[in-house]
Amino acid sequence: MNAIITVVGSDKVGIIAEVSALLAKHKINIADITQTILSGNFVMMMMVSLEESSISIDELRTVLEEASKKMGVEINIMAEKVFSSMNRI
C-alpha cells in the first residue's frame, strides 16, 4: 500500500533528515518526494510505500504525530487511494 505524507511548518534545518530517518527506521520506502519553501514555510509531500513496513498505517500515524510535536511542524498521512479520491477533478 502507498500513502501520502505531508509536512508543513516553519523552515529549519533537519526536517527532511528527521522524517526520512523515522521512515527508514520502520522500513518505509520513499517512492517520491517534493519540497519547497513558501513565504518562509517549509512544505513537503512524500509518496511512501508501506509494503515492507514494520508498522501499520495507524501506528505510523501515531509515530508521526509524536514527531510533529517534537519538531514543531504539522505532519499528516493518508492512504494514496483516499488522497487521490479527495483530489480528483
Phi and psi in degrees as a GROMACS rama.xvg file:
@    title "Ramachandran Plot"
@    xaxis  label "Phi"
@    yaxis  label "Psi"
@TYPE xy
-102.188  153.741  ASN-2
-139.711  158.965  ALA-3
-109.856  128.328  ILE-4
-115.074  131.168  ILE-5
-117.68  142.637  THR-6
-131.403  124.497  VAL-7
-136.061  135.581  VAL-8
172.495  -178.784  GLY-9
-62.5541  137.324  SER-10
-67.7378  133.665  ASP-11
-158.339  162.042  LYS-12
-65.2841  135.36  VAL-13
98.4132  -1.21609  GLY-14
-61.5934  -51.5782  ILE-15
-61.48  -42.8555  ILE-16
-61.0122  -44.6295  ALA-17
-67.0596  -44.5946  GLU-18
-66.1747  -44.0262  VAL-19
-61.679  -42.4857  SER-20
-64.0666  -40.521  ALA-21
-61.7992  -44.147  LEU-22
-65.9411  -43.3734  LEU-23
-61.4422  -38.1515  ALA-24
-57.127  -32.1388  LYS-25
-104.922  17.6149  HIS-26
59.5159  41.3465  LYS-27
-105.988  122.015  ILE-28
-88.4382  135.018  ASN-29
-85.6845  111.493  ILE-30
-83.9337  -33.4193  ALA-31
-156.525  149.142  ASP-32
-150.209  142.317  ILE-33
-141.63  144.494  THR-34
-149.825  153.01  GLN-35
-154.297  169.762  THR-36
-115.76  122.781  ILE-37
-118.814  111.336  LEU-38
49.4623  42.8543  SER-39
84.7938  -2.78482  GLY-40
-100.061  132.651  ASN-41
-81.1051  130.962  PHE-42
-132.81  122.506  VAL-43
-133.807  141.301  MET-44
-129.602  131.522  MET-45
-128.209  140.654  MET-46
-102.895  125.709  MET-47
-122.378  152.211  VAL-48
-103.93  125.164  SER-49
-99.1781  12.0189  LEU-50
-54.2792  -45.3668  GLU-51
-106.21  14.1378  GLU-52
-62.9904  145.346  SER-53
-87.4979  -3.28267  SER-54
-136.493  160.692  ILE-55
-79.3682  168.112  SER-56
-63.3887  -34.9444  ILE-57
-68.1641  -40.4942  ASP-58
-65.6135  -39.4801  GLU-59
-63.4118  -39.3782  LEU-60
-57.8904  -43.1298  ARG-61
-64.6735  -44.0953  THR-62
-61.6226  -42.6592  VAL-63
-67.606  -35.8536  LEU-64
-62.24  -43.1037  GLU-65
-63.605  -42.8938  GLU-66
-65.0626  -37.9466  ALA-67
-64.1229  -38.2573  SER-68
-65.3261  -43.3535  LYS-69
-63.8803  -40.2231  LYS-70
-87.6181  -15.4817  MET-71
74.1178  32.9692  GLY-72
-129.753  169.718  VAL-73
-103.025  126.049  GLU-74
-123.693  128.97  ILE-75
-128.039  151.5  ASN-76
-138.328  141.942  ILE-77
-150.195  152.729  MET-78
-58.857  142.843  ALA-79
-56.7643  -39.0422  GLU-80
-62.6244  -41.1288  LYS-81
-66.0442  -45.5712  VAL-82
-58.9492  -47.417  PHE-83
-62.5714  -40.7995  SER-84
-64.5022  -40.0286  SER-85
-70.2209  -27.0017  MET-86
-108.933  15.191  ASN-87
-74.8806  135.369  ARG-88
